[in-house]
Amino acid sequence: MTKTLRVGMIGYQFMGRAHSNAWRQAPHFFPLKAGVELHTICGRNPANVEAARAQLGWQYAVSDWRQVVDSPEIDIVDINTPNDSHAEIAIAAARAGKHVLCEKPLALSVKQCEAMVAAVKQAKVVNMVCHNYRRIPAIAQAKRMIDDGAIGQIYHYNARYAQDRLVDKNAPIVWRMNKKISGSGALGDIHSHIIDLGRYLVGEFAEVSGLMHTFIKERPISGSSGGKMGRVTVDDTSMFIGRFKNGALANLEATRFALGRKNYIRVEINGSLGSLFFDFEDMNRLKFFDNTNPLDRQGFRDILVTQRGEVHPYVGHWWPPGHIIGYEHTFVHTIVDFVNACVDGKSVQPTFQDGLMNQRVLEAVEKSAGSRAWVKV
């Protein structure tokens, strides 16, 4: 009989909705090694979490995360809470013998990440940090091509993550603008994604030189009377140049102040034999320049990453070639690999160790921005 894994999910808003959909869809499209049961959803507001339970397809709703962690019926704990609670919940879940999936960034600090890594290692539980962009089929295809030597020795990794969600100066303070809760602003929220992709595609960072800036330093406090303002304690934008341990050079930028850019992710990697280019707004395509082609036939060409039969990663379980997939599918792919890892008893990338390595880069960038000096990772 196929084993069934019971999931307890903590957090029910943006990421909670994305994860809930993925838990529901994964067994309908992929041959999982275990069944999945959406057992318990948790949130601090009882009425809201009950509404989320009914809408998102969970069996039970609770308002104390300890009820999820302590339940003998739960096998997996999925953490989608604000960043300041990641470490406490994940460590408790690991000590309770639960496999743990945690949203990014893994925690507020390197120290917290190290404690989380130690906890999951001691408990011998499967663990993953949810950097879903690794599982965009075009990104996974780029990884295959790089590993196969298609672009040769890598010289440059250039990436930009741009949004315009905070350009409005009247947008109220939210938890992501409070350093005590979020750890950082654009740096940890979105820069962490392209840092993780850099580590996934190119290698480990060796040193960085960073710049961080806050454009709007005060914002309205939601629900307050008399126009009371609150201080923004995180960065609106962050950027850095750096060097990988393999000698490749890095140039990364993340901003929430790029008007017209809603969730723009651009990655270009240049090597000795060719280049790869990816644009998330056209996420089913990967552009490839092959310098080994004759001069009269050179130029970036499109690879439409929708081919079945294990030709392209993940997409064979969805639709016929040319029928594109979207953002939500990256979470399904994440859940598929995580569930199978839980059955096999062996974690798959990106693990908590990857989350720790990402956090070391984040802290190095912040330290560099403060000191205006190069910092080793």
C-alpha positions in Angstrom: 0.0 0.0 0.0 1.3 3.5 -0.9 2.3 5.5 2.2 0.3 8.7 2.9 2.1 11.8 4.2 0.0 14.2 6.2 0.9 17.8 5.8 0.6 20.6 8.3 1.0 24.1 6.8 1.7 27.2 8.9 0.7 30.5 7.1 -2.2 30.9 4.7 -1.7 34.1 2.7 0.3 34.6 -0.6 2.7 31.7 -0.1 0.2 29.6 1.7 -2.1 29.8 -1.3 0.7 28.9 -3.7 1.8 26.0 -1.5 -1.8 24.7 -1.0 -2.4 24.6 -4.7 0.9 22.7 -5.2 0.0 20.1 -2.5 -3.3 19.6 -4.2 -2.1 19.4 -7.8 1.2 17.4 -7.4 -0.4 13.9 -7.0 -2.8 14.5 -10.0 0.0 15.1 -12.5 3.2 13.4 -11.1 3.8 9.8 -10.0 4.6 10.5 -6.3 6.1 7.9 -4.1 3.6 8.6 -1.4 0.1 9.9 -1.2 -0.5 13.5 0.2 -3.1 14.5 2.7 -3.8 18.2 3.3 -4.3 17.7 7.0 -4.0 21.0 9.0 -3.6 24.6 8.1 -2.5 27.1 10.8 -2.8 30.9 11.1 -3.1 33.4 14.0 -6.6 34.7 13.1 -9.1 31.9 13.8 -11.8 33.3 11.4 -9.4 33.9 8.6 -7.6 30.6 8.8 -11.0 28.8 8.9 -12.0 30.6 5.7 -8.6 29.6 4.2 -9.2 26.0 5.2 -12.5 25.9 3.4 -11.2 27.6 0.3 -7.8 25.9 0.0 -8.9 22.3 0.7 -7.5 21.5 4.2 -9.2 19.3 6.7 -8.5 21.1 9.9 -7.7 24.6 11.0 -5.8 25.7 14.1 -4.4 29.0 15.4 -1.3 27.8 17.3 1.6 26.5 15.3 2.6 24.2 18.2 -0.6 22.2 17.6 0.8 21.3 14.1 4.3 20.6 15.3 3.2 18.5 18.2 0.5 16.5 16.4 1.4 12.8 16.0 -0.7 12.7 12.9 1.5 15.2 11.0 4.5 14.0 8.9 5.5 17.2 7.1 5.5 20.8 8.4 5.4 23.5 5.7 6.3 27.0 6.9 5.0 30.1 5.2 5.1 32.6 8.0 7.0 35.9 8.3 10.7 35.4 8.5 11.2 36.0 12.2 9.3 32.8 13.1 11.0 30.5 10.6 13.8 29.3 12.9 11.7 28.6 16.0 9.1 26.7 14.1 11.5 24.7 11.9 13.7 23.7 14.9 10.7 22.6 16.9 9.4 20.6 13.9 12.7 18.9 13.4 12.9 17.9 17.0 9.4 16.5 16.7 10.6 14.3 13.9 8.8 16.1 11.1 10.2 16.7 7.6 10.4 20.5 7.0 9.7 22.7 4.0 10.4 26.4 4.7 9.9 29.5 2.6 12.8 31.7 1.9 14.8 33.4 3.2 15.5 30.6 5.6 15.9 32.9 8.6 16.9 36.3 9.9 20.6 35.6 10.3 23.4 33.2 9.7 23.3 32.2 13.4 19.6 31.2 13.1 20.3 29.3 9.9 23.1 27.4 11.5 20.8 26.4 14.3 18.2 25.2 11.8 20.8 23.2 9.9 22.1 21.6 13.1 18.5 20.7 14.2 17.5 18.9 10.9 20.9 17.1 10.8 20.5 15.9 14.4 16.9 14.8 13.8 17.8 13.3 10.4 14.7 14.7 8.8 14.3 15.8 5.2 14.5 19.5 4.8 14.2 22.0 1.9 14.1 25.8 1.6 11.5 26.8 -1.1 13.4 28.6 -3.8 10.9 27.6 -6.4 12.6 29.4 -9.3 15.2 26.6 -9.4 12.3 24.4 -10.8 11.3 26.6 -13.7 11.8 24.1 -16.5 13.9 26.6 -18.5 16.2 27.3 -15.4 16.5 23.5 -14.8 17.3 23.1 -18.6 20.0 25.9 -18.2 21.5 23.9 -15.4 21.7 20.8 -17.5 23.3 22.7 -20.4 25.9 24.3 -18.1 26.7 21.0 -16.5 27.1 19.5 -19.9 29.6 22.2 -20.9 27.4 23.9 -23.5 28.7 27.3 -22.6 32.2 26.3 -21.5 34.0 28.1 -18.7 31.6 30.7 -17.1 32.9 34.3 -17.1 29.8 36.4 -16.1 26.6 35.9 -14.1 24.3 38.9 -14.5 20.9 39.0 -12.8 18.2 41.5 -12.0 15.0 41.1 -10.0 12.8 44.2 -10.4 9.3 45.1 -9.0 7.4 48.4 -8.6 5.2 47.4 -5.7 6.5 50.1 -3.3 6.9 53.1 -5.5 3.8 54.7 -4.1 4.9 56.7 -1.1 1.5 56.3 0.4 1.7 52.5 0.5 1.4 51.6 4.2 4.0 49.9 6.4 3.8 46.1 6.3 5.9 43.5 8.1 8.3 43.2 5.1 9.4 46.8 5.9 10.3 46.0 9.5 13.9 44.6 9.9 13.1 42.9 13.2 10.5 40.7 11.4 11.8 40.4 7.8 15.6 40.7 8.4 16.0 42.9 5.3 14.0 44.4 2.5 14.5 43.8 -1.2 17.8 42.0 -0.2 16.2 39.1 1.6 12.8 39.1 -0.1 13.8 39.0 -3.8 17.5 39.4 -4.1 17.8 36.0 -2.3 16.2 34.4 -5.3 18.8 35.5 -7.8 21.6 34.8 -5.3 20.2 31.3 -5.0 20.0 30.9 -8.8 23.6 32.1 -9.0 24.8 29.4 -6.6 22.7 26.8 -8.4 23.8 27.7 -11.9 27.4 29.0 -11.4 28.8 28.1 -8.0 29.6 29.5 -4.5 30.3 33.2 -4.0 33.7 34.2 -2.7 33.5 37.9 -2.1 31.0 40.8 -2.7 30.9 44.6 -2.8 27.4 45.8 -2.1 25.1 48.9 -2.0 21.8 49.2 -0.3 19.4 52.1 -0.3 16.0 53.1 1.1 14.2 55.7 -1.0 11.1 56.2 1.2 12.1 56.2 4.8 8.7 56.8 6.4 5.3 55.4 5.4 1.7 55.6 6.8 0.8 53.2 9.5 -2.2 51.2 8.3 -5.4 51.9 10.4 -3.9 54.7 12.4 -5.7 58.0 12.8 -4.2 61.5 12.2 -1.8 60.4 9.5 0.7 58.7 11.8 3.9 57.6 10.1 6.2 54.7 10.7 9.9 54.3 9.9 11.0 51.9 7.2 13.9 50.0 8.6 14.9 47.9 5.5 16.3 48.5 2.1 14.1 49.3 -1.0 16.9 48.3 -3.3 20.2 46.4 -3.1 22.9 45.6 -5.6 26.3 44.1 -5.6 29.2 43.0 -7.7 31.1 39.9 -6.7 33.4 37.0 -7.6 32.6 33.3 -7.5 35.1 30.8 -6.1 35.5 29.4 -9.7 36.6 32.9 -10.9 33.3 33.9 -12.6 32.2 37.5 -12.0 28.8 38.5 -10.6 26.6 41.6 -11.1 23.2 41.4 -9.3 20.5 43.9 -8.6 17.1 43.7 -6.7 14.7 46.6 -6.4 11.0 47.3 -5.6 11.3 50.7 -7.3 11.3 49.9 -11.0 8.1 51.4 -12.5 6.6 49.1 -15.0 8.3 46.0 -13.7 5.9 43.7 -11.8 8.0 40.6 -11.2 10.8 40.9 -13.6 13.6 38.4 -13.4 16.4 38.4 -15.9 19.4 36.2 -15.9 22.3 36.1 -18.4 25.3 33.8 -18.1 28.3 34.2 -20.5 30.9 31.6 -21.0 33.8 30.7 -23.2 31.7 28.7 -25.7 28.3 30.5 -25.5 25.7 32.3 -23.4 22.3 31.6 -21.9 19.6 34.2 -21.3 16.3 33.8 -19.3 13.5 36.3 -18.8 10.8 35.3 -16.3 8.1 37.2 -18.3 8.7 34.7 -21.0 9.4 31.8 -18.7 8.9 28.9 -21.1 11.8 30.0 -23.2 15.6 29.9 -22.8 17.8 31.8 -25.2 21.1 30.1 -26.2 24.1 31.5 -28.1 26.4 28.9 -29.4 29.8 30.2 -30.4 30.8 26.9 -32.0 28.3 27.6 -34.8 29.6 29.0 -38.1 29.8 32.8 -38.1 27.1 33.1 -40.7 24.7 31.2 -38.5 25.4 32.7 -35.1 22.9 34.5 -32.9 20.8 33.8 -29.9 18.2 31.1 -30.6 15.0 30.3 -28.7 14.6 26.9 -26.9 10.9 26.4 -26.2 11.2 24.4 -23.0 8.0 22.3 -23.4 9.2 19.1 -24.9 8.0 15.8 -23.5 9.7 12.4 -23.1 12.2 13.6 -20.5 13.7 15.9 -23.1 13.0 19.0 -20.9 12.7 18.9 -17.1 9.3 18.5 -15.5 7.1 19.6 -18.5 6.4 16.1 -19.7 3.9 15.6 -16.9 1.8 18.6 -18.0 0.6 19.4 -21.5 1.6 18.6 -25.1 4.6 20.5 -26.5 4.0 24.2 -27.0 1.3 24.4 -24.3 3.0 26.6 -21.8 3.0 26.5 -18.0 3.2 29.3 -15.4 4.3 30.5 -12.0 2.2 28.1 -9.9 3.7 25.1 -11.6 7.2 25.8 -10.1 5.7 25.2 -6.6 4.2 21.9 -7.8 7.6 20.8 -9.1 9.0 21.7 -5.7 6.4 19.7 -3.8 6.9 16.7 -6.1 10.7 16.6 -5.4 10.1 17.2 -1.7 7.6 14.4 -1.3 9.7 11.9 -3.1 12.7 13.0 -1.0 10.7 12.4 2.2 9.9 8.8 1.1 13.6 8.2 0.1 14.8 9.8 3.4 17.3 12.0 1.6 17.0 15.7 1.2 17.2 17.3 -2.3 18.3 20.8 -3.2 17.9 23.4 -2.1 18.3 22.2 1.5 18.6 24.2 4.7 22.4 24.1 4.1 21.7 26.0 0.8 19.6 28.4 2.8 22.5 29.0 5.2 24.9 29.6 2.2 22.4 32.1 0.8 22.2 33.9 4.1 26.0 34.2 4.3 25.9 36.0 1.0 23.0 38.3 2.2 24.9 39.2 5.3 28.1 39.8 3.4 26.3 42.2 1.0 24.8 44.0 4.0 28.1 44.3 5.7 29.8 45.5 2.6 27.1 48.1 2.0 27.6 49.4 5.6 31.4 49.4 5.5 31.8 50.4 1.8 34.4 47.7 1.4 34.7 44.3 -0.2 33.6 41.4 2.1 34.5 37.8 1.8 31.6 35.4 2.0 
